[in-house]
Every structure is written in C-alpha cells, then in structure tokens.
C-alpha cells in the first residue's frame, strides 16, 4: 500500500482540509501517486446552463461522482427556491455512482430520493431540463435495480438531463 507523503492533512490553496488522493471515474480514492481522473473543481459558481452541460458531459463519460460534485456546487450556491432541484440531481448522480460501484440497494434508494426531490419542478421545468423524464427514468432504474446481477456501466446507465 502506498503511503501519502506526510501524516499532515491534505489542504487546498486556502488551507481548507481536502483529500488530495487521486480518484477514479466513480470517485473511489486511489493510492497516492496513482494516475486518477481529473476531478471537477469544488466550490465553483456556474450558470445553471453551464452546470447542466458540465454534469451531462461527466455523466456521459461515466463519471457520475464528479457530476454529483458539479450539482452539489449549484445546490450550495444557487437560489433557495432551487435547492431541491440541484440536491435531487446530485442524488441521482450519486445513485448512478452507487450502482456502478455495485451497491445496488443504495443506488435504488438514492435514485428514488433524487426523483422525489426534483419532481416538484416537473410542471414548470427550468433550464430546459427534462425533469419529468429524469424522474421516470430514476424510478424505473430504481425499481429494476434489485433484478440486476452485475453492476451497470456508469456511462451506459446515466440519464439524459435534457430532451
């Protein structure tokens, strides 16, 4: 097992504790010094359209954990009225992450919770999002999750955020 260079906590440029271990596309930590995938920067305020575009790209690339971080930034920095939308989309992305990691029970739970959080936005879906479609997709995938025998590929499983 590769040890990190020192026993001190990893810190970002501002001195905040941040785990600097490289991660794979599903967000699993890799040993220090291993090649990982580039992480989505945290704490970025993006326009909603940029959030959706970046998250969809990450989902399509099989990086749902990283898409979750993009949605989490929108959830934390966006207007209070949209908190449920961004939190729900983050939960959907984490649901895909859990499915691809093989935690099918956790995946189903998070997909349902995500659908429940975004459903109130379906009638007047903002930013061109297909909220009703993502809700239906998440619930169908969650319902079928217990019948799977193998974890799905994250890129193959990921939803389309816009029609």
Buried (B, 14 or more C-beta within 10 A) or exposed (E): EEEBEEEEEBEEEEEEEBEEBBBBBBBEEBEBEEEBBEBBEEEBEBEBEEBBBBBBEBBEBBBBBBBBBBBBBBBBEBEEEBBBBBBBBBBBBBBBBBBBBEBBEBBBBBBBBBBBBBBEBBEEBEBEBBBBBBBBBBBEBBEEBEEBEEBBEBBEBBBEBEE
